[in-house]
Amino acid sequence: MSAALTIKLGGIAGAHSASLGAVARSAPPATVVVHGGGNEVADWSRRLGIEPQARDGLRVTDPATLEVVVAVLGGLVNTRLVSALGVGGRRAVGLTGVDGGLLRLRRRDHALGEVGEVIAVDTRIIDAALGAGDLPVVAPIGADPDGSLLNVNADEVAGAIAAARGGQLLLCTDVPGVLRGGTPLERIGQDEAEAMLADGTASSGMRPKLRAALVAARAGCTVRIVDGTDADGLARALIGENVGTEVTAA
C-alpha cells in the first residue's frame, strides 16, 4: 500500500488506550489522524442545558453548540489524543482545519446551523508536520471565507484529506464494518453504497462514513471501514491487512 495513510478515529476509538497504542506503534510515518468526539460534545452540551440534535447523521450546530464543539474537539479531545499518542511513543501535534488554511469550507444547509462542508484541502501544514517527524492530529473545525468558525463532520474531513493525499483511508467505527442484516460486508462498491444511502439501509453515523469513503475511493484511495475498538484488528488494518469492509469506486 502507499505510505500515505489517513485515519479517522471516533470518540469511541479514541477512548480505547489499546487502540491508540496500536496507532502509535503500527501507523506508518506518513500518517494523519482525524478525530471526532460526538459523544463528548453531546455530554458537554447536556451539562450546559443544550439537547443535541442531528439530521442525516450530521450534528445540528447552533451558535451555543458551536462553542462547545470548538472547546471540546479543538481543546479537550485533541489534546488528550496528542498526549495519549505521546505516551504510546509517537510524537504528535494537534491541529484544526483552521491551522495553516488546512480546510476551505462553505456553509451547508441553513437548517444545520454553523456547519461547513469541505471544498478544498491545503496539505502544506500536514506536510510540514510530517517532515518534522510529527503525527498530525486534526480536529474537525474550520472556517468560512469570512473567518467564522464552523463545525465539520470528522468523517468528511478524513475523506477530503485522504483524497488530497492519496494512499489509504481507515474510517474507524464501533462495529466490524458496513453491516447488511447484521453481517459485515467484506467489500462494497459505489453502486451498493449509494443504494444503502438512498434507501436508508445505512443509517445514523454510517451515512457520513460511506459518503467520505466514496470521496476518497473516487480519488484513487484504498478505503476500509473498521472497528476502531478492536485494537488487534486495527493494528492489522494499519499494516494493510484485509480487515473490516473495503469500499471501492467500482
N, C-alpha and C positions, 0 to 999 in steps of 0.2 A: 504494500500500500504506500501511497505518498506519505512523506514525512509530515506534511501539514495535517493537523488534527484540531477540530473544534469540538468541544464537549459542552453540552448543556446539562448542568446539574440543577435539579429541583430542590426545593426546600427539604423534601424528604431525604433525598440522597445526601444533601449537604449536612444533614443531622447525623449521618452514619459515619463514625470515625473510621471504620474499616474501609468504607467506600472511598473516603478521602485519602486514606493511606494507599489504596490501590492506584489512585490518580497520581499521587506523589511519587510512587515507586515505578509505575509502569508506563505512564504517558510519555511519548517521545518528546525530544527537546522543543520542536516547533508546535507546541500545544497552546491553545487558547481555551480558557474556561469561561463560559457564560452561565450565570446563575439566576434562578428565580428566587422564590421565597414567599409564595402566595399565602401559605398558612400563617407565617409570621406577620405579614401585613394584615390579614384578617383578624388575628388575635389582638394586635395593637389597635386596629380600628375599633373593635368592640370595646376595648378598655376606654376609648375616648368617646364612646356612645355613637359610633358610626356603624351601621349594619352593612356588611359587604354585599355587593350586587355584581352579577355577571350577565353578559349577553354573548351568545355564540362562543363561549369559552374564554372571553376577554373580560377583564375587570372594568366595571363602570367606575370612573375616577373623577369625582367632583373635586373642587379645589382643596377641601379639607383632607380627602383621601390621598390626593397627590402629595401633600406634605408628609403623610405617613409613609407613603411609598418611597419618597426620596430619603427620609430619615432611616427607615428600616432596611431597605435594599441597598442604598448607597452608603449607608453607615454601618449599622449593626451586622447585617448578614454578610456583606462584603468583607468587613474587617475580620469577622470570625473565620471565614473561609481562608483568607490570606494567612491568618495565624495558624489554623489547623494544618494547612499545607506546609507551612514552615516547620511545624513540629514533625511532620512526616518526612522532612528532609528536602523539601522543594522550595526554593526561594521564589516568592510570589509577590506581585504588585497589584493593588486594587485600582480599577478604572471604572468610569461610567461612559456611556455613549457620548457625553459632552466633551470629555477629555480629548484634546487633540483633534476635535471635529470628527471623531470616530464614526458617528452615525449622523446622517442627514435625514430629517423626518418631515412628514407633512401630517396634518391632523386627520384623524379618522372621522367616522360618523359622529355628528354632534351629540347623538344620544349616548355615546360612550364617555363624553366629557373630555378630560385632559389626557387623551390617549393619542399616540402617534403611530404611524406606520413607516417602516424604513424604505427610503427611496434610493439611498446610496450609502456606501461604506468607504471610508478612507482608512486604510490599514497602516498608515505610517507610524502611529503611536504604538500599535501592536508590534510592528517590525522592529521598532527601536527597543522595546522591552525584551523581545526575544533575542535581539542582537546583544543585549547586555546580560543574557543568561537568565532572565526572569520569566516566570509564568504569569501572563496577564490573566486577571480575574475580573470579568466585566459585569457590572450591574446594569440591568436593562432600563436605563433612564437616558433620555436625550432631550433635545430642544428643537423648537420650530425655528424658521428663519428669523423670527423676531426675538429669539432668545428665551422664550417662555418654556419652562421645563415641561416635559411630557412623560407619562408612563408608557412603556413599550412592552409587549409580551416577550418574555425571555426566549421562548422557542423561535419566534420570528427573528429576534436579534441573532440567535445562534445560526439559523438558516441563512440569513443575509451575510453574516461574517464568513461562514463556510463557503458560500457561493463566491465571495470575493477572493478567498484564499485558495480554494481548491482543496484537494485531498479528501479527508474523511470527516464525516459528521456523526457524532453519537448523541442522540437525544435520550436522556435518562428519564424514566418514569418509575412508578411503583408497581407495575405489572410486567410480566415477562415478554412484552412486545405488543403488537397490534393483535387484538383478540377478535375472533369470529366464533360465536357460540361458546365462548369461554375458553377456546383453544387458541394458543398463539400461532400466528402465521409465520412460516419460515421466510416468505418473500411476498411482497405486494407491489404491483405495478401501478403506473399512473392512473389507468382507467378504473381499476378497482378502488384505489384510494379516493378518487374523485366521486365515485359512486357511493362510497361509505360516507363521505361528507354530505352528499346531496340527499341521501335517504335517511340520515340521522343514525346510521349504524355506528359511526364514530361520534361519540358524544363528549361533552364537557372538555376536560383538558386534552383529550386525544385529538380534538379538532385542530387546534393551532399546531400541534406536533406534526400532523400529517401535512398541513399546508407548508410548514417550514421544511419538512423533509422533501417535498416536491420541488420547492425553490432550489434547494441545494442539489438534488438529483438532476434537475434540468440543467444545472451549471456544470455537470460532469462529476460531482462528488459521489463517493461511496457513502451511503447513509444507512444507519441502523438505529432502531428504537429499542432500547434495552432497559432492563430492570436495574436502576441505579442503587437499589438497596441490597442487591446481591453482590457482595464485594468480589467473590471469586469469579462470577460471570462477567462483571465489569472489567476485572483485570484481564480476562481472556479477550474481551472485546477490544480493549486498549492495545493489544498486540496483534489485532487483525483477525481473530478467530470468528467463526460464524455463530454469533450469539444474538438472541432476540429476533427482531423482524427486519429484514433488509427492505428498503424502499427504493424502487427504481423508476426511472423516467420512461421505461419501455412500455 
